[in-house]
Every structure is written in structure tokens, then in C-alpha cells.
Amino acid sequence: MIEARGLTKRYGDTLAVDALTFDVPPGAVTGFLGPNGSGKSTTLRMIMGLDRPDAGQARIGGRRYADLEWPLREVGALLEARTFHPGHSAHRHLLALATGGGVARSRVEEVLGLVGLADAAHRRAGSFSLGMAQRLGIAAALLGDPAVLLFDEPVNGLDPEGVRWIRELMRSLAAEGRTVLVSSHLISEMALTAEHLVVIGQGRLLADSSVADLTADGRSLEEAFFALTSDSAQYRGTERRR
Amino acid sequence: MSTTTGTVTGTGRPGFAAAARMEWLKLGSLRSTRWALSATALGMIAIGVVTMANTRAPQGAEAARTFDPVNNVLAGIALGQLVVGVIGVLMITGEYSSGSIRATLAVVPDRRRLLAAKTAVLGTVVLALGEAAAFVTFFAGRAALTDTIHRPGLGDAGVLRAVVLSGVYLALVGLIGLALGVMTRHTASAIGILVGLFYVVPAVAAGLTGTTVAKFFPTLIAANSLAVAKPVADVLSPWTGFTVLLLYTAAALAAADRMLRRRDA
């Protein structure tokens, strides 16, 4: 369970996240949708304790991230594609994280196999394609077998097979009773993956409901999304990939 | 495909020791770091040997009174300190430029613990390297000294102090580099400040005011206060200089700790 309560973040004069309150329940994939620049990544970073909120709080299982006793085994996160030193191998990167996080080193081989990187485990990770980097990030998120998982734009750079793989991965993680929060700007992907949606625009909450409710009047999820965000998309008409 | 297999066994609730082991793994697995440290040690030894081989016996009573071959043999520190300082910088700025700082802080959210772990690992590695380089340089350089000059021994007054403090100096420079890296989060900025503080500003100060101001800068403390068997006039005494350096290092790390804990990552 993730709880955001009045989360607020200001960068200079810009209110990036504006009193955001929502819950992410366990046992379901919750999609975190919003136009570019709507504050999704900032929100995830505040949940992870990387950015300090100007007001409000984010709690995971009732605690702030900084107060978790065993962070690596409680929360796993893929925040951006490259969060490893290019001179380290995938194996060494994961081994360092496992060591620092109090997870047995045998788990490193397990997650490398799980994400399909076993054959590339000892190559310099700096030579990885975006898709492989993404898989390494997912391996790091799964390292501690955590009950709460955050994925920021996980399908970026993955080929169609990889996209399907991660869709099934997230669904099965949720089916095991875990809390899964996935941010995306890809509505079609969310329509296939998520059961619950949190939609934000310009840092404010626009919707917090099930996919079924959003599309109950016969609209497609895409139509429902554009109706919700029509007032808050700052960059419409420009490139929509981040 | 199953998402998780087996069970995750823990190695105990992670604390400072786990964070330090993580930093040790990260530092040790970069080939560039190992090369730079080895090259530093070899460079210091080579400079010491060449300087000693070219050291001539002093002419006249005054020159003989201040003649200090121990200072000559440790001349390589002026070069070695730059590499060591840069390795300290890269230990943290490399994490910001690669993005791995996010993964690191997810595992060790206690930022003071993270900085303490980096400080301990870097300090230990560079201290061991610095002492090894200082002692090997001393013995290799002493052997290269011409026969007409009395060879200094570790038992002579001030010699052991000079060699040991020179090794410690390198460790302190590494930690100052780390602190600068935390403060700037940027490799080029941190190295720029490092070069400014260790080479440019003291050189300018020495040109304008002699030793009055320059004697407080680390490079001059190392060359004139630490790496000497015979204390030099008009500069800080060995132990005063060493205390000043310890204060600089502590102040830099304290400022780095404060900034690391207050800022967004």
C-alpha cells in the first residue's frame, strides 16, 4: 500500500506537484497517467525519498521511505533507464545493491535469469541497449522480492516481445498480492495492463478510479483521458514521448 | 513466466557495514580506479628516485644546516595528490553522472550513513596506498642517493614523522575530493575547485605575499610542514600543519553531509 497525502513540490515559481492525495492498493496494477510534465516522475521520486516534498507526505506500508527498516526488501523501483555505472557489469551492479541492501548474493543470478540478462551479466553495462538497460533496472527492482514496486515508464526502449513480457510481469506481481504502481504516457499500454488508474495533470489529481469506471459510458480509455486532461496538457501538439 | 523464484534470504538488516561493503565493491570493480591508483604509486616512487639521484651534497655551512633529502624524496606527493583527489571526486560525481546515485540511495536512504560509508572505504584505501607509496618511495629514493651524502634513516629525527604524515596527507586529499564531489555533484566543477585550491590559488598567494597566506594551503603544508625532517622557517610546524589539514577535511565533510541530506537527489 502506497499513500500520498497532500504531496506538494515546487520548483521556483512552478508548482510541479500540487497537494496530491491518492492510494495505491495492493493486489492490482495501478496505472499512473498524465501528460508530459504533469509531475509523475517528481511524485515517484518523492515516494522514494529522493526529492523532499515542500508539503505533505508519501508513505509505504505506513512509513516514509527513509524510515523503512529494510528498503531493498520492502520497495523495488525502476525510476529511469540508466541507474548504473557504465563501467560496472550488470552482475557487479546488482551484487553491490544486494550487498548494501542486505540481500543474499544468490539472488543476483536469479533476477538476472528472470529478466533475460544471464548471458550479458558480465559485460560492461555501459554497452547495453536501452532495452537491456531497462531490463537491468527491472532486475534491480525485483532484487529484494519486495511487496511494493514502482515502475516509471517501464516499456521505453523495449521491443514488442519485451513490452508483452513486462505487461505479464506486472500483472503476475499484482496477482501475487503486491502493490504495483506504473507510470506511463502510453494510454493503450495502460488499458492493457492496469486495473486502476491515477490520472494527474499539472500536478493535480484528475481521476482516481478503476479502468472500468472510466470507460463505463462506452468511451475508449483514450477518449476518457483526453476529456480529463483537456485543460492541463501543457505540451500537446509536440512530441509525446519523454 | 514466473515472476519470482525461490525465496530471498537476507544477510541481516543492513546498516553501516553493509553500506561500506557496497561501496568497497563499487570502488574495487572499476578498472579505471585501479589503474589510476597504481599509476599514482609508481609515479610517486619514480619522482622520488629521480629527485634523489639528482640531489647533490650541500655547499657551505648554511646550506648544510637546512639540507633535507627527506623533503626531496617525497616530492612526488605534489603529483600524487591530484590523482587521489580526483578519485575522491569521482566516487560520488560518477554516481550523479551515471544516475546510479538513485539506485544507491534507494538501498541506503540514510544519506549520512552513505557518506560515512564512502568516507570510510575511500579513506582506508587511500591511506593504505599513501603509506605504502610513501615508505617504498623513501627506501627506493634513499638507495638512489649518491654515496657522498649521508643516507637518512627512519630512526633519524623527524624522518618517520615525515614519511607517515605524507601518506596520511594523501588520504586527507582523497576525502577532500569526495567532499567537493558531494558539494558540486559535478566532476568538472569539483576538479576545477580542487586544482584551484591545491595549485592555482596558493601559487598566486605565494607570488603576492610569500608564505604569509600560502602556508595555509594544503599543497604547501604538505611540502613545507609535513614532508620535512627539519622544520622550515616561516611556515606551519609539522603538527600544526597536520592539525590544520585535519580541520579542513572535517569541515569539508561536514559541509558535504549537510548538503547531501538537504538537497534533492
Interface residues (C-beta under 8 A of the other chain):
Chain A: R45 M48 G49 L50 D51 R52 Y65 A66 L68 E69 W70 P71 L72 R73 V75 A77 L79 E80 R82 T83 F84 H85 P86 G87 H88 S89 R92 H93 L95 A96 L97 T99 G100 G101 G102 V103 A104 S106 R107 E110 L114 A140 L142 G144 D145 W165 E168 L169 S172 L173 E176
Chain B: M1 S2 T3 T4 T5 G6 T7 V8 T9 G10 T11 G12 R13 P14 A18 A19 R21 M22 E23 L25 K26 S29 L30 R31 S32 G94 E95 S98 G99 S100 I101 R102 A103 T104 L105 A106 V107 V108 P109 D110 R262 D264 A265
